[in-house]
């Protein structure tokens, strides 16, 4: 067996197998492997506790655990998994323990139906919860459709996103109270749950827990921009035909705004500003020109590309889904995320049903392993690594503004570049967003503020005002329709809305006795597809991939 010796950080590292020879690894993977060997050789294993709330999101939880344990110093930590769905909790526990045991790591995994036990002594807490699950999510989509409001995702803004916040905020504030009581001093709460901005805002405003919102939207758009620049630079001869394809590492960005409405305000390649070339590139791209029509139109009219998918972005704005007959002009049905009516609800439902069917096969497949090249790109593991080891990480984080973006309110939650090391998370000043981009964000921030206050104080009037101010709802409905729709949604979702309990009887009486505004009973929207059965999914490779990828939506609490 060959032995390869390299000098790294003044230490000699011996690679006793060809598997870890640098010729077989990317530069990043080689560096990570060196760090792994150093940690193992010098016994730098750390010991702390992580708690995952909403761990019943089986695939997402398992992947996040893998990412964390790919950090060499973290292979002796304790991970507590909590979910109120004991069936899902058992499944994820079995998978994660099998992964760890097969790799002979020292990490300890415990599952807890008792949240306080899971949080006891935790230093980092992750939230993956979806309060009300898919049962509640169905109301978020179907009730607004009766009023002509056609949502693709419905988890960030719009009537669906606003009601999702009403369910989620009380639960996350309960989490924060328990974190303050049972977690380590200065524990950090890493929130992956939507609606990201409203939930993170409430936690930072109404608790003393340091809460950070995490989303991968910036990463996806960054990849698209790299692809577009690759196309343009090859076309004009600046990139040789045989040159490697451009990736995110080749393109420098500054991206800032609010979650799901973050703007790539600067794009550079080899130091040259390429921001002004993006419109031409997206219009020429054979895929994006068809799948990203709303994003391209916003780029055309506002001058900057936005992070979120076509379907997501279309429902945050008043222009693209206001007339049923025009919706198909702006969407693409090749993937749900490009604008399908209720598309996320459909793939989440299919994903849940498929997972129940396919879980036995997961247990038969090879366990996860923890090589550096297996690590994903979600922010969570990299933040923990930077805080604990001092290896700096740059990402985009959702945090209280506090003057980072000058022309958005200080107390709102922004998404902007940040740097992490042992000193914590530092957010450099962005300054002013372009005026048009700031105006689009400000409209959403006003809705978010009303939604947060409605959820915290159980104020139905503020809830209705949030829906009235929502760009899409206001474009489609008049005030009477919005007031009635809000009443309908509170009644349908009452079991998950304890803060409105005292107001439910009067709402019910109003709905039963007062004249009703006509609605479109049974209306399915402009572009809705049927939910596929397990049998149909099993015969469709793309459907199986989409179902597996939707696992995060299965999270419960």
URGIHU-V999639 format. One record per residue. N is the residue number from 1. RES is the residue in one letter. D_FIRST is the distance of its C-alpha to the first C-alpha in whole Angstrom. Layout:
n=N res=RES d_first=D_FIRST
n=N res=RES d_first=D_FIRST
//
This chain:
n=1 res=X d_first=0
n=2 res=X d_first=4
n=3 res=X d_first=7
n=4 res=X d_first=10
n=5 res=X d_first=13
n=6 res=X d_first=16
n=7 res=X d_first=20
n=8 res=X d_first=22
n=9 res=X d_first=25
n=10 res=X d_first=25
n=11 res=X d_first=22
n=12 res=X d_first=18
n=13 res=X d_first=16
n=14 res=X d_first=12
n=15 res=X d_first=10
n=16 res=X d_first=7
n=17 res=X d_first=7
n=18 res=X d_first=8
n=19 res=X d_first=11
n=20 res=X d_first=13
n=21 res=X d_first=12
n=22 res=X d_first=16
n=23 res=X d_first=16
n=24 res=X d_first=16
n=25 res=X d_first=19
n=26 res=X d_first=22
n=27 res=X d_first=23
n=28 res=X d_first=25
n=29 res=X d_first=22
n=30 res=X d_first=20
n=31 res=X d_first=22
n=32 res=X d_first=23
n=33 res=X d_first=19
n=34 res=X d_first=19
n=35 res=X d_first=22
n=36 res=X d_first=21
n=37 res=X d_first=18
n=38 res=X d_first=21
n=39 res=X d_first=23
n=40 res=X d_first=21
n=41 res=X d_first=20
n=42 res=X d_first=24
n=43 res=X d_first=25
n=44 res=X d_first=27
n=45 res=X d_first=28
n=46 res=X d_first=31
n=47 res=X d_first=34
n=48 res=X d_first=37
n=49 res=X d_first=38
n=50 res=X d_first=39
n=51 res=X d_first=42
n=52 res=X d_first=42
n=53 res=X d_first=45
n=54 res=X d_first=46
n=55 res=X d_first=42
n=56 res=X d_first=44
n=57 res=X d_first=42
n=58 res=X d_first=40
n=59 res=X d_first=37
n=60 res=X d_first=38
n=61 res=X d_first=38
n=62 res=X d_first=34
n=63 res=X d_first=33
n=64 res=X d_first=34
n=65 res=X d_first=33
n=66 res=X d_first=29
n=67 res=X d_first=30
n=68 res=X d_first=31
n=69 res=X d_first=28
n=70 res=X d_first=26
n=71 res=X d_first=27
n=72 res=X d_first=24
n=73 res=X d_first=27
n=74 res=X d_first=29
n=75 res=X d_first=27
n=76 res=X d_first=29
n=77 res=X d_first=33
n=78 res=X d_first=35
n=79 res=X d_first=37
n=80 res=X d_first=40
n=81 res=X d_first=41
n=82 res=X d_first=45
n=83 res=X d_first=47
n=84 res=X d_first=50
n=85 res=X d_first=49
n=86 res=X d_first=47
n=87 res=X d_first=46
n=88 res=X d_first=44
n=89 res=X d_first=43
n=90 res=X d_first=42
n=91 res=X d_first=40
n=92 res=X d_first=38
n=93 res=X d_first=37
n=94 res=X d_first=36
n=95 res=X d_first=33
n=96 res=X d_first=32
n=97 res=X d_first=32
n=98 res=X d_first=30
n=99 res=X d_first=28
n=100 res=X d_first=27
n=101 res=X d_first=27
n=102 res=X d_first=24
n=103 res=X d_first=22
n=104 res=X d_first=23
n=105 res=X d_first=25
n=106 res=X d_first=27
n=107 res=X d_first=30
n=108 res=X d_first=33
n=109 res=X d_first=35
n=110 res=X d_first=39
n=111 res=X d_first=41
n=112 res=X d_first=45
n=113 res=X d_first=48
n=114 res=X d_first=50
n=115 res=X d_first=49
n=116 res=X d_first=50
n=117 res=X d_first=48
n=118 res=X d_first=45
n=119 res=X d_first=46
n=120 res=X d_first=47
n=121 res=X d_first=45
n=122 res=X d_first=43
n=123 res=X d_first=42
n=124 res=X d_first=41
n=125 res=X d_first=43
n=126 res=X d_first=43
n=127 res=X d_first=45
n=128 res=X d_first=45
n=129 res=X d_first=48
n=130 res=X d_first=51
n=131 res=X d_first=54
n=132 res=X d_first=56
n=133 res=X d_first=53
n=134 res=X d_first=54
n=135 res=X d_first=57
n=136 res=X d_first=58
n=137 res=X d_first=57
n=138 res=X d_first=59
n=139 res=X d_first=62
n=140 res=X d_first=61
n=141 res=X d_first=60
n=142 res=X d_first=63
n=143 res=X d_first=66
n=144 res=X d_first=66
n=145 res=X d_first=66
n=146 res=X d_first=69
n=147 res=X d_first=70
n=148 res=X d_first=69
n=149 res=X d_first=66
n=150 res=X d_first=63
n=151 res=X d_first=60
n=152 res=X d_first=56
n=153 res=X d_first=54
n=154 res=X d_first=57
n=155 res=X d_first=54
n=156 res=X d_first=55
n=157 res=X d_first=59
n=158 res=X d_first=62
n=159 res=X d_first=63
n=160 res=X d_first=60
n=161 res=X d_first=58
n=162 res=X d_first=61
n=163 res=X d_first=61
n=164 res=X d_first=58
n=165 res=X d_first=58
n=166 res=X d_first=61
n=167 res=X d_first=59
n=168 res=X d_first=56
n=169 res=X d_first=57
n=170 res=X d_first=59
n=171 res=X d_first=56
n=172 res=X d_first=54
n=173 res=X d_first=56
n=174 res=X d_first=56
n=175 res=X d_first=52
n=176 res=X d_first=53
n=177 res=X d_first=56
n=178 res=X d_first=53
n=179 res=X d_first=50
n=180 res=X d_first=53
n=181 res=X d_first=54
n=182 res=X d_first=50
n=183 res=X d_first=48
n=184 res=X d_first=46
n=185 res=X d_first=49
n=186 res=X d_first=48
n=187 res=X d_first=46
n=188 res=X d_first=45
n=189 res=X d_first=46
n=190 res=X d_first=44
n=191 res=X d_first=46
n=192 res=X d_first=45
n=193 res=X d_first=48
n=194 res=X d_first=51
n=195 res=X d_first=53
n=196 res=X d_first=51
n=197 res=X d_first=54
n=198 res=X d_first=56
n=199 res=X d_first=54
n=200 res=X d_first=53
n=201 res=X d_first=56
n=202 res=X d_first=58
n=203 res=X d_first=55
n=204 res=X d_first=55
n=205 res=X d_first=59
n=206 res=X d_first=60
n=207 res=X d_first=57
n=208 res=X d_first=56
n=209 res=X d_first=52
n=210 res=X d_first=50
n=211 res=X d_first=49
n=212 res=X d_first=47
n=213 res=X d_first=47
n=214 res=X d_first=44
n=215 res=X d_first=44
n=216 res=X d_first=42
n=217 res=X d_first=45
n=218 res=X d_first=44
n=219 res=X d_first=40
n=220 res=X d_first=42
n=221 res=X d_first=44
n=222 res=X d_first=42
n=223 res=X d_first=40
n=224 res=X d_first=43
n=225 res=X d_first=44
n=226 res=X d_first=41
n=227 res=X d_first=42
n=228 res=X d_first=45
n=229 res=X d_first=45
n=230 res=X d_first=42
n=231 res=X d_first=45
n=232 res=X d_first=47
n=233 res=X d_first=45
n=234 res=X d_first=44
n=235 res=X d_first=48
n=236 res=X d_first=49
n=237 res=X d_first=46
n=238 res=X d_first=45
n=239 res=X d_first=42
n=240 res=X d_first=40
n=241 res=X d_first=40
n=242 res=X d_first=36
n=243 res=X d_first=36
n=244 res=X d_first=33
n=245 res=X d_first=36
n=246 res=X d_first=37
n=247 res=X d_first=36
n=248 res=X d_first=37
n=249 res=X d_first=35
n=250 res=X d_first=37
n=251 res=X d_first=40
n=252 res=X d_first=42
n=253 res=X d_first=45
n=254 res=X d_first=47
n=255 res=X d_first=48
n=256 res=X d_first=51
n=257 res=X d_first=54
n=258 res=X d_first=54
n=259 res=X d_first=51
n=260 res=X d_first=51
n=261 res=X d_first=54
n=262 res=X d_first=51
n=263 res=X d_first=52
n=264 res=X d_first=50
n=265 res=X d_first=52
n=266 res=X d_first=50
n=267 res=X d_first=47
n=268 res=X d_first=46
n=269 res=X d_first=43
n=270 res=X d_first=42
n=271 res=X d_first=45
n=272 res=X d_first=48
n=273 res=X d_first=50
n=274 res=X d_first=49
n=275 res=X d_first=51
n=276 res=X d_first=54
n=277 res=X d_first=52
n=278 res=X d_first=51
n=279 res=X d_first=54
n=280 res=X d_first=54
n=281 res=X d_first=50
n=282 res=X d_first=51
n=283 res=X d_first=54
n=284 res=X d_first=52
n=285 res=X d_first=49
n=286 res=X d_first=49
n=287 res=X d_first=48
n=288 res=X d_first=49
n=289 res=X d_first=53
n=290 res=X d_first=53
n=291 res=X d_first=51
n=292 res=X d_first=52
n=293 res=X d_first=56
n=294 res=X d_first=57
n=295 res=X d_first=54
n=296 res=X d_first=55
n=297 res=X d_first=59
n=298 res=X d_first=58
n=299 res=X d_first=56
n=300 res=X d_first=59
n=301 res=X d_first=62
n=302 res=X d_first=60
n=303 res=X d_first=58
n=304 res=X d_first=55
n=305 res=X d_first=52
n=306 res=X d_first=52
n=307 res=X d_first=49
n=308 res=X d_first=50
n=309 res=X d_first=50
n=310 res=X d_first=53
n=311 res=X d_first=54
n=312 res=X d_first=53
n=313 res=X d_first=55
n=314 res=X d_first=58
n=315 res=X d_first=59
n=316 res=X d_first=59
n=317 res=X d_first=62
n=318 res=X d_first=65
n=319 res=X d_first=65
n=320 res=X d_first=63
n=321 res=X d_first=64
n=322 res=X d_first=67
n=323 res=X d_first=69
n=324 res=X d_first=67
n=325 res=X d_first=68
n=326 res=X d_first=66
n=327 res=X d_first=63
n=328 res=X d_first=61
n=329 res=X d_first=62
n=330 res=X d_first=60
n=331 res=X d_first=57
n=332 res=X d_first=54
n=333 res=X d_first=54
n=334 res=X d_first=50
n=335 res=X d_first=49
n=336 res=X d_first=51
n=337 res=X d_first=50
n=338 res=X d_first=52
n=339 res=X d_first=55
n=340 res=X d_first=56
n=341 res=X d_first=58
n=342 res=X d_first=57
n=343 res=X d_first=53
n=344 res=X d_first=51
n=345 res=X d_first=53
n=346 res=X d_first=53
n=347 res=X d_first=49
n=348 res=X d_first=49
n=349 res=X d_first=51
n=350 res=X d_first=49
n=351 res=X d_first=45
n=352 res=X d_first=47
n=353 res=X d_first=48
n=354 res=X d_first=45
n=355 res=X d_first=43
n=356 res=X d_first=45
n=357 res=X d_first=44
n=358 res=X d_first=40
n=359 res=X d_first=39
n=360 res=X d_first=38
n=361 res=X d_first=36
n=362 res=X d_first=34
n=363 res=X d_first=33
n=364 res=X d_first=32
n=365 res=X d_first=30
n=366 res=X d_first=26
n=367 res=X d_first=26
n=368 res=X d_first=26
n=369 res=X d_first=23
n=370 res=X d_first=23
n=371 res=X d_first=21
n=372 res=X d_first=23
n=373 res=X d_first=23
n=374 res=X d_first=25
n=375 res=X d_first=27
n=376 res=X d_first=31
n=377 res=X d_first=34
n=378 res=X d_first=36
n=379 res=X d_first=38
n=380 res=X d_first=37
n=381 res=X d_first=34
n=382 res=X d_first=34
n=383 res=X d_first=37
n=384 res=X d_first=36
n=385 res=X d_first=33
n=386 res=X d_first=35
n=387 res=X d_first=38
n=388 res=X d_first=35
n=389 res=X d_first=33
n=390 res=X d_first=35
n=391 res=X d_first=33
n=392 res=X d_first=36
n=393 res=X d_first=36
n=394 res=X d_first=39
n=395 res=X d_first=40
n=396 res=X d_first=44
n=397 res=X d_first=45
n=398 res=X d_first=49
n=399 res=X d_first=51
n=400 res=X d_first=54
n=401 res=X d_first=55
n=402 res=X d_first=57
n=403 res=X d_first=58
n=404 res=X d_first=55
n=405 res=X d_first=56
n=406 res=X d_first=60
n=407 res=X d_first=62
n=408 res=X d_first=61
n=409 res=X d_first=62
n=410 res=X d_first=60
n=411 res=X d_first=60
n=412 res=X d_first=58
n=413 res=X d_first=55
n=414 res=X d_first=53
n=415 res=X d_first=50
n=416 res=X d_first=49
n=417 res=X d_first=46
n=418 res=X d_first=44
n=419 res=X d_first=42
n=420 res=X d_first=40
n=421 res=X d_first=39
n=422 res=X d_first=39
n=423 res=X d_first=43
n=424 res=X d_first=43
n=425 res=X d_first=44
n=426 res=X d_first=46
n=427 res=X d_first=48
n=428 res=X d_first=49
n=429 res=X d_first=53
n=430 res=X d_first=53
n=431 res=X d_first=57
n=432 res=X d_first=59
n=433 res=X d_first=58
n=434 res=X d_first=60
n=435 res=X d_first=63
n=436 res=X d_first=63
n=437 res=X d_first=59
n=438 res=X d_first=61
n=439 res=X d_first=64
n=440 res=X d_first=61
n=441 res=X d_first=59
n=442 res=X d_first=63
n=443 res=X d_first=64
n=444 res=X d_first=61
n=445 res=X d_first=61
n=446 res=X d_first=65
n=447 res=X d_first=64
n=448 res=X d_first=61
n=449 res=X d_first=63
n=450 res=X d_first=66
n=451 res=X d_first=63
n=452 res=X d_first=62
n=453 res=X d_first=65
n=454 res=X d_first=66
n=455 res=X d_first=64
n=456 res=X d_first=64
n=457 res=X d_first=68
n=458 res=X d_first=68
n=459 res=X d_first=71
n=460 res=X d_first=71
n=461 res=X d_first=73
n=462 res=X d_first=70
n=463 res=X d_first=68
n=464 res=X d_first=71
n=465 res=X d_first=71
n=466 res=X d_first=67
n=467 res=X d_first=67
n=468 res=X d_first=71
n=469 res=X d_first=69
n=470 res=X d_first=66
n=471 res=X d_first=66
n=472 res=X d_first=65
n=473 res=X d_first=67
n=474 res=X d_first=70
n=475 res=X d_first=70
n=476 res=X d_first=70
n=477 res=X d_first=73
n=478 res=X d_first=76
n=479 res=X d_first=76
n=480 res=X d_first=78
n=481 res=X d_first=75
n=482 res=X d_first=72
n=483 res=X d_first=74
n=484 res=X d_first=75
n=485 res=X d_first=71
n=486 res=X d_first=70
n=487 res=X d_first=72
n=488 res=X d_first=71
n=489 res=X d_first=67
n=490 res=X d_first=68
n=491 res=X d_first=70
n=492 res=X d_first=67
n=493 res=X d_first=64
n=494 res=X d_first=66
n=495 res=X d_first=64
n=496 res=X d_first=61
n=497 res=X d_first=64
n=498 res=X d_first=65
n=499 res=X d_first=66
n=500 res=X d_first=69
n=501 res=X d_first=70
n=502 res=X d_first=74
n=503 res=X d_first=74
n=504 res=X d_first=73
n=505 res=X d_first=77
n=506 res=X d_first=78
n=507 res=X d_first=76
n=508 res=X d_first=76
n=509 res=X d_first=80
n=510 res=X d_first=80
n=511 res=X d_first=78
n=512 res=X d_first=80
n=513 res=X d_first=84
n=514 res=X d_first=84
n=515 res=X d_first=84
n=516 res=X d_first=80
n=517 res=X d_first=79
n=518 res=X d_first=78
n=519 res=X d_first=75
n=520 res=X d_first=73
n=521 res=X d_first=72
n=522 res=X d_first=69
n=523 res=X d_first=68
n=524 res=X d_first=65
n=525 res=X d_first=64
n=526 res=X d_first=64
n=527 res=X d_first=60
n=528 res=X d_first=59
n=529 res=X d_first=57
n=530 res=X d_first=57
n=531 res=X d_first=54
n=532 res=X d_first=52
n=533 res=X d_first=52
n=534 res=X d_first=48
n=535 res=X d_first=49
n=536 res=X d_first=50
n=537 res=X d_first=47
n=538 res=X d_first=44
n=539 res=X d_first=46
n=540 res=X d_first=45
n=541 res=X d_first=41
n=542 res=X d_first=43
n=543 res=X d_first=45
n=544 res=X d_first=42
n=545 res=X d_first=40
n=546 res=X d_first=43
n=547 res=X d_first=44
n=548 res=X d_first=40
n=549 res=X d_first=40
n=550 res=X d_first=44
n=551 res=X d_first=42
n=552 res=X d_first=43
n=553 res=X d_first=47
n=554 res=X d_first=47
n=555 res=X d_first=47
n=556 res=X d_first=49
n=557 res=X d_first=51
//
